[in-house]
């Protein structure tokens, strides 16, 4: 997290879940804060990283499912 006046920048990992599949991907957020309230919120992410997160999550779910059948 970094700030300069009313502008705040964040880098974080978001996780979206669908069933047993969790997709964790990088997000950069820009906020403007005035009088203690967020007045502007923009998020940015990379589509390649987002897509690969679903591949990684699906692979992990598949492997976990195969292991539980043993």
Backbone as XML, in Angstrom:
<?xml version="1.0"?>
<chain id="A" units="angstrom">
  <residue number="1" name="UNK">
    <atom name="N" x="0.853" y="-1.173" z="0.000"/>
    <atom name="CA" x="0.000" y="0.000" z="0.000"/>
    <atom name="C" x="0.895" y="1.231" z="0.000"/>
  </residue>
  <residue number="2" name="UNK">
    <atom name="N" x="0.548" y="2.190" z="-0.858"/>
    <atom name="CA" x="1.274" y="3.455" z="-0.909"/>
    <atom name="C" x="0.257" y="4.564" z="-1.142"/>
  </residue>
  <residue number="3" name="UNK">
    <atom name="N" x="0.573" y="5.750" z="-0.623"/>
    <atom name="CA" x="-0.364" y="6.849" z="-0.827"/>
    <atom name="C" x="0.388" y="8.137" z="-1.119"/>
  </residue>
  <residue number="4" name="UNK">
    <atom name="N" x="-0.309" y="9.024" z="-1.811"/>
    <atom name="CA" x="0.196" y="10.356" z="-2.101"/>
    <atom name="C" x="-1.027" y="11.264" z="-2.123"/>
  </residue>
  <residue number="5" name="UNK">
    <atom name="N" x="-1.224" y="11.998" z="-1.047"/>
    <atom name="CA" x="-2.429" y="12.820" z="-0.939"/>
    <atom name="C" x="-3.658" y="11.933" z="-0.889"/>
  </residue>
  <residue number="6" name="UNK">
    <atom name="N" x="-4.653" y="12.186" z="-1.732"/>
    <atom name="CA" x="-5.875" y="11.396" z="-1.688"/>
    <atom name="C" x="-5.802" y="10.088" z="-2.488"/>
  </residue>
  <residue number="7" name="UNK">
    <atom name="N" x="-4.675" y="9.844" z="-3.165"/>
    <atom name="CA" x="-4.549" y="8.655" z="-4.013"/>
    <atom name="C" x="-3.842" y="7.539" z="-3.249"/>
  </residue>
  <residue number="8" name="UNK">
    <atom name="N" x="-4.450" y="6.360" z="-3.263"/>
    <atom name="CA" x="-3.899" y="5.183" z="-2.590"/>
    <atom name="C" x="-3.745" y="4.071" z="-3.614"/>
  </residue>
  <residue number="9" name="UNK">
    <atom name="N" x="-2.571" y="3.451" z="-3.650"/>
    <atom name="CA" x="-2.298" y="2.322" z="-4.538"/>
    <atom name="C" x="-2.165" y="1.053" z="-3.702"/>
  </residue>
  <residue number="10" name="UNK">
    <atom name="N" x="-2.743" y="-0.035" z="-4.182"/>
    <atom name="CA" x="-2.630" y="-1.316" z="-3.489"/>
    <atom name="C" x="-2.238" y="-2.395" z="-4.481"/>
  </residue>
  <residue number="11" name="UNK">
    <atom name="N" x="-1.502" y="-3.382" z="-4.008"/>
    <atom name="CA" x="-1.250" y="-4.611" z="-4.755"/>
    <atom name="C" x="-1.710" y="-5.734" z="-3.865"/>
  </residue>
  <residue number="12" name="UNK">
    <atom name="N" x="-2.463" y="-6.668" z="-4.449"/>
    <atom name="CA" x="-3.007" y="-7.741" z="-3.628"/>
    <atom name="C" x="-3.250" y="-8.969" z="-4.501"/>
  </residue>
  <residue number="13" name="UNK">
    <atom name="N" x="-3.551" y="-10.064" z="-3.849"/>
    <atom name="CA" x="-3.963" y="-11.281" z="-4.527"/>
    <atom name="C" x="-5.434" y="-11.502" z="-4.237"/>
  </residue>
  <residue number="14" name="UNK">
    <atom name="N" x="-6.246" y="-11.552" z="-5.277"/>
    <atom name="CA" x="-7.665" y="-11.866" z="-5.134"/>
    <atom name="C" x="-7.862" y="-13.345" z="-5.435"/>
  </residue>
  <residue number="15" name="UNK">
    <atom name="N" x="-8.866" y="-13.942" z="-4.800"/>
    <atom name="CA" x="-9.186" y="-15.345" z="-5.036"/>
    <atom name="C" x="-10.658" y="-15.445" z="-5.404"/>
  </residue>
  <residue number="16" name="UNK">
    <atom name="N" x="-10.929" y="-16.027" z="-6.564"/>
    <atom name="CA" x="-12.293" y="-16.334" z="-6.985"/>
    <atom name="C" x="-12.474" y="-17.834" z="-6.882"/>
  </residue>
  <residue number="17" name="UNK">
    <atom name="N" x="-13.614" y="-18.266" z="-6.341"/>
    <atom name="CA" x="-13.883" y="-19.690" z="-6.161"/>
    <atom name="C" x="-15.163" y="-20.078" z="-6.888"/>
  </residue>
  <residue number="18" name="UNK">
    <atom name="N" x="-15.080" y="-21.170" z="-7.608"/>
    <atom name="CA" x="-16.244" y="-21.768" z="-8.252"/>
    <atom name="C" x="-16.177" y="-23.263" z="-7.936"/>
  </residue>
  <residue number="19" name="UNK">
    <atom name="N" x="-17.101" y="-23.716" z="-7.114"/>
    <atom name="CA" x="-17.046" y="-25.118" z="-6.686"/>
    <atom name="C" x="-15.764" y="-25.370" z="-5.921"/>
  </residue>
  <residue number="20" name="UNK">
    <atom name="N" x="-15.039" y="-26.398" z="-6.370"/>
    <atom name="CA" x="-13.771" y="-26.739" z="-5.705"/>
    <atom name="C" x="-12.566" y="-26.048" z="-6.324"/>
  </residue>
  <residue number="21" name="UNK">
    <atom name="N" x="-12.794" y="-25.212" z="-7.321"/>
    <atom name="CA" x="-11.695" y="-24.539" z="-8.028"/>
    <atom name="C" x="-11.510" y="-23.131" z="-7.470"/>
  </residue>
  <residue number="22" name="UNK">
    <atom name="N" x="-10.293" y="-22.861" z="-6.994"/>
    <atom name="CA" x="-9.910" y="-21.530" z="-6.505"/>
    <atom name="C" x="-8.897" y="-20.930" z="-7.473"/>
  </residue>
  <residue number="23" name="UNK">
    <atom name="N" x="-9.150" y="-19.721" z="-7.942"/>
    <atom name="CA" x="-8.235" y="-19.026" z="-8.845"/>
    <atom name="C" x="-7.685" y="-17.796" z="-8.137"/>
  </residue>
  <residue number="24" name="UNK">
    <atom name="N" x="-6.391" y="-17.810" z="-7.839"/>
    <atom name="CA" x="-5.728" y="-16.693" z="-7.161"/>
    <atom name="C" x="-4.907" y="-15.917" z="-8.186"/>
  </residue>
  <residue number="25" name="UNK">
    <atom name="N" x="-5.131" y="-14.600" z="-8.271"/>
    <atom name="CA" x="-4.440" y="-13.789" z="-9.267"/>
    <atom name="C" x="-4.127" y="-12.411" z="-8.702"/>
  </residue>
  <residue number="26" name="UNK">
    <atom name="N" x="-3.127" y="-11.757" z="-9.301"/>
    <atom name="CA" x="-2.626" y="-10.453" z="-8.863"/>
    <atom name="C" x="-3.556" y="-9.347" z="-9.334"/>
  </residue>
  <residue number="27" name="UNK">
    <atom name="N" x="-3.782" y="-8.373" z="-8.448"/>
    <atom name="CA" x="-4.607" y="-7.206" z="-8.775"/>
    <atom name="C" x="-3.914" y="-5.957" z="-8.230"/>
  </residue>
  <residue number="28" name="UNK">
    <atom name="N" x="-3.965" y="-4.864" z="-8.994"/>
    <atom name="CA" x="-3.472" y="-3.566" z="-8.552"/>
    <atom name="C" x="-4.674" y="-2.628" z="-8.475"/>
  </residue>
  <residue number="29" name="UNK">
    <atom name="N" x="-4.884" y="-2.031" z="-7.326"/>
    <atom name="CA" x="-6.022" y="-1.137" z="-7.145"/>
    <atom name="C" x="-5.576" y="0.301" z="-6.943"/>
  </residue>
  <residue number="30" name="UNK">
    <atom name="N" x="-6.368" y="1.229" z="-7.470"/>
    <atom name="CA" x="-6.152" y="2.663" z="-7.276"/>
    <atom name="C" x="-7.417" y="3.225" z="-6.636"/>
  </residue>
  <residue number="31" name="UNK">
    <atom name="N" x="-7.229" y="3.914" z="-5.519"/>
    <atom name="CA" x="-8.348" y="4.517" z="-4.807"/>
    <atom name="C" x="-8.100" y="6.007" z="-4.641"/>
  </residue>
  <residue number="32" name="UNK">
    <atom name="N" x="-9.155" y="6.773" z="-4.653"/>
    <atom name="CA" x="-9.081" y="8.171" z="-4.221"/>
    <atom name="C" x="-9.972" y="8.301" z="-3.000"/>
  </residue>
  <residue number="33" name="UNK">
    <atom name="N" x="-9.423" y="8.906" z="-1.956"/>
    <atom name="CA" x="-10.142" y="9.046" z="-0.692"/>
    <atom name="C" x="-10.311" y="10.529" z="-0.381"/>
  </residue>
  <residue number="34" name="UNK">
    <atom name="N" x="-11.540" y="10.929" z="-0.153"/>
    <atom name="CA" x="-11.855" y="12.306" z="0.220"/>
    <atom name="C" x="-12.786" y="12.284" z="1.420"/>
  </residue>
  <residue number="35" name="UNK">
    <atom name="N" x="-12.451" y="13.042" z="2.452"/>
    <atom name="CA" x="-13.243" y="13.105" z="3.685"/>
    <atom name="C" x="-13.489" y="11.719" z="4.274"/>
  </residue>
  <residue number="36" name="UNK">
    <atom name="N" x="-12.460" y="10.847" z="4.191"/>
    <atom name="CA" x="-12.558" y="9.515" z="4.792"/>
    <atom name="C" x="-13.377" y="8.510" z="4.001"/>
  </residue>
  <residue number="37" name="UNK">
    <atom name="N" x="-13.788" y="8.876" z="2.797"/>
    <atom name="CA" x="-14.594" y="7.979" z="1.965"/>
    <atom name="C" x="-13.913" y="7.739" z="0.626"/>
  </residue>
  <residue number="38" name="UNK">
    <atom name="N" x="-14.044" y="6.503" z="0.124"/>
    <atom name="CA" x="-13.518" y="6.186" z="-1.199"/>
    <atom name="C" x="-14.445" y="6.809" z="-2.233"/>
  </residue>
  <residue number="39" name="UNK">
    <atom name="N" x="-13.883" y="7.671" z="-3.072"/>
    <atom name="CA" x="-14.684" y="8.334" z="-4.107"/>
    <atom name="C" x="-14.390" y="7.785" z="-5.506"/>
  </residue>
  <residue number="40" name="UNK">
    <atom name="N" x="-13.293" y="7.035" z="-5.645"/>
    <atom name="CA" x="-12.944" y="6.421" z="-6.920"/>
    <atom name="C" x="-12.223" y="5.115" z="-6.632"/>
  </residue>
  <residue number="41" name="UNK">
    <atom name="N" x="-12.569" y="4.050" z="-7.360"/>
    <atom name="CA" x="-11.940" y="2.743" z="-7.150"/>
    <atom name="C" x="-11.758" y="2.093" z="-8.511"/>
  </residue>
  <residue number="42" name="UNK">
    <atom name="N" x="-10.508" y="1.832" z="-8.860"/>
    <atom name="CA" x="-10.201" y="1.156" z="-10.121"/>
    <atom name="C" x="-9.264" y="-0.007" z="-9.837"/>
  </residue>
  <residue number="43" name="UNK">
    <atom name="N" x="-9.568" y="-1.157" z="-10.402"/>
    <atom name="CA" x="-8.713" y="-2.332" z="-10.285"/>
    <atom name="C" x="-8.161" y="-2.681" z="-11.652"/>
  </residue>
  <residue number="44" name="UNK">
    <atom name="N" x="-6.932" y="-3.171" z="-11.652"/>
    <atom name="CA" x="-6.294" y="-3.624" z="-12.885"/>
    <atom name="C" x="-5.695" y="-4.998" z="-12.635"/>
  </residue>
  <residue number="45" name="UNK">
    <atom name="N" x="-5.748" y="-5.843" z="-13.659"/>
    <atom name="CA" x="-5.141" y="-7.164" z="-13.553"/>
    <atom name="C" x="-4.687" y="-7.597" z="-14.942"/>
  </residue>
  <residue number="46" name="UNK">
    <atom name="N" x="-3.895" y="-8.637" z="-14.975"/>
    <atom name="CA" x="-3.364" y="-9.151" z="-16.228"/>
    <atom name="C" x="-4.205" y="-10.354" z="-16.661"/>
  </residue>
  <residue number="47" name="UNK">
    <atom name="N" x="-4.753" y="-10.312" z="-17.870"/>
    <atom name="CA" x="-5.611" y="-11.393" z="-18.353"/>
    <atom name="C" x="-4.873" y="-12.727" z="-18.438"/>
  </residue>
  <residue number="48" name="UNK">
    <atom name="N" x="-3.588" y="-12.711" z="-18.761"/>
    <atom name="CA" x="-2.829" y="-13.962" z="-18.830"/>
    <atom name="C" x="-2.720" y="-14.568" z="-17.436"/>
  </residue>
  <residue number="49" name="UNK">
    <atom name="N" x="-2.368" y="-13.758" z="-16.441"/>
    <atom name="CA" x="-2.278" y="-14.247" z="-15.069"/>
    <atom name="C" x="-3.641" y="-14.750" z="-14.585"/>
  </residue>
  <residue number="50" name="UNK">
    <atom name="N" x="-4.708" y="-14.020" z="-14.904"/>
    <atom name="CA" x="-6.065" y="-14.410" z="-14.533"/>
    <atom name="C" x="-6.423" y="-15.772" z="-15.145"/>
  </residue>
  <residue number="51" name="UNK">
    <atom name="N" x="-6.121" y="-15.949" z="-16.429"/>
    <atom name="CA" x="-6.418" y="-17.212" z="-17.110"/>
    <atom name="C" x="-5.605" y="-18.369" z="-16.553"/>
  </residue>
  <residue number="52" name="UNK">
    <atom name="N" x="-4.330" y="-18.122" z="-16.318"/>
    <atom name="CA" x="-3.479" y="-19.173" z="-15.744"/>
    <atom name="C" x="-3.905" y="-19.537" z="-14.328"/>
  </residue>
  <residue number="53" name="UNK">
    <atom name="N" x="-4.465" y="-18.584" z="-13.598"/>
    <atom name="CA" x="-4.954" y="-18.876" z="-12.238"/>
    <atom name="C" x="-6.053" y="-19.932" z="-12.290"/>
  </residue>
  <residue number="54" name="UNK">
    <atom name="N" x="-6.931" y="-19.865" z="-13.298"/>
    <atom name="CA" x="-7.989" y="-20.867" z="-13.436"/>
    <atom name="C" x="-7.414" y="-22.219" z="-13.846"/>
  </residue>
  <residue number="55" name="UNK">
    <atom name="N" x="-6.381" y="-22.215" z="-14.675"/>
    <atom name="CA" x="-5.728" y="-23.474" z="-15.056"/>
    <atom name="C" x="-5.071" y="-24.103" z="-13.831"/>
  </residue>
  <residue number="56" name="UNK">
    <atom name="N" x="-4.345" y="-23.288" z="-13.045"/>
    <atom name="CA" x="-3.698" y="-23.806" z="-11.830"/>
    <atom name="C" x="-4.738" y="-24.329" z="-10.845"/>
  </residue>
  <residue number="57" name="UNK">
    <atom name="N" x="-5.788" y="-23.548" z="-10.624"/>
    <atom name="CA" x="-6.830" y="-23.949" z="-9.689"/>
    <atom name="C" x="-7.547" y="-25.211" z="-10.129"/>
  </residue>
  <residue number="58" name="UNK">
    <atom name="N" x="-7.839" y="-25.317" z="-11.426"/>
    <atom name="CA" x="-8.498" y="-26.516" z="-11.946"/>
    <atom name="C" x="-7.622" y="-27.745" z="-11.823"/>
  </residue>
  <residue number="59" name="UNK">
    <atom name="N" x="-6.331" y="-27.564" z="-12.083"/>
    <atom name="CA" x="-5.391" y="-28.680" z="-11.955"/>
    <atom name="C" x="-5.310" y="-29.151" z="-10.511"/>
  </residue>
  <residue number="60" name="UNK">
    <atom name="N" x="-5.223" y="-28.223" z="-9.569"/>
    <atom name="CA" x="-5.171" y="-28.593" z="-8.142"/>
    <atom name="C" x="-6.443" y="-29.322" z="-7.725"/>
  </residue>
  <residue number="61" name="UNK">
    <atom name="N" x="-7.594" y="-28.840" z="-8.181"/>
    <atom name="CA" x="-8.870" y="-29.487" z="-7.828"/>
    <atom name="C" x="-8.939" y="-30.883" z="-8.421"/>
  </residue>
  <residue number="62" name="UNK">
    <atom name="N" x="-8.471" y="-31.062" z="-9.664"/>
    <atom name="CA" x="-8.470" y="-32.353" z="-10.310"/>
    <atom name="C" x="-7.578" y="-33.338" z="-9.564"/>
  </residue>
  <residue number="63" name="UNK">
    <atom name="N" x="-6.376" y="-32.900" z="-9.214"/>
    <atom name="CA" x="-5.449" y="-33.771" z="-8.478"/>
    <atom name="C" x="-6.024" y="-34.142" z="-7.114"/>
  </residue>
  <residue number="64" name="UNK">
    <atom name="N" x="-6.614" y="-33.179" z="-6.418"/>
    <atom name="CA" x="-7.212" y="-33.459" z="-5.103"/>
    <atom name="C" x="-8.358" y="-34.459" z="-5.259"/>
  </residue>
  <residue number="65" name="UNK">
    <atom name="N" x="-9.157" y="-34.329" z="-6.307"/>
    <atom name="CA" x="-10.242" y="-35.269" z="-6.550"/>
    <atom name="C" x="-9.755" y="-36.666" z="-6.843"/>
  </residue>
  <residue number="66" name="UNK">
    <atom name="N" x="-8.676" y="-36.776" z="-7.623"/>
    <atom name="CA" x="-8.114" y="-38.084" z="-7.925"/>
    <atom name="C" x="-7.515" y="-38.746" z="-6.674"/>
  </residue>
  <residue number="67" name="UNK">
    <atom name="N" x="-6.876" y="-37.949" z="-5.834"/>
    <atom name="CA" x="-6.297" y="-38.496" z="-4.600"/>
    <atom name="C" x="-7.367" y="-38.976" z="-3.631"/>
  </residue>
  <residue number="68" name="UNK">
    <atom name="N" x="-8.506" y="-38.279" z="-3.592"/>
    <atom name="CA" x="-9.560" y="-38.662" z="-2.647"/>
    <atom name="C" x="-10.262" y="-39.948" z="-3.066"/>
  </residue>
  <residue number="69" name="UNK">
    <atom name="N" x="-10.128" y="-40.342" z="-4.333"/>
    <atom name="CA" x="-10.752" y="-41.581" z="-4.807"/>
    <atom name="C" x="-9.951" y="-42.822" z="-4.446"/>
  </residue>
  <residue number="70" name="UNK">
    <atom name="N" x="-8.727" y="-42.639" z="-4.031"/>
    <atom name="CA" x="-7.863" y="-43.802" z="-3.707"/>
    <atom name="C" x="-8.325" y="-44.480" z="-2.477"/>
  </residue>
</chain>
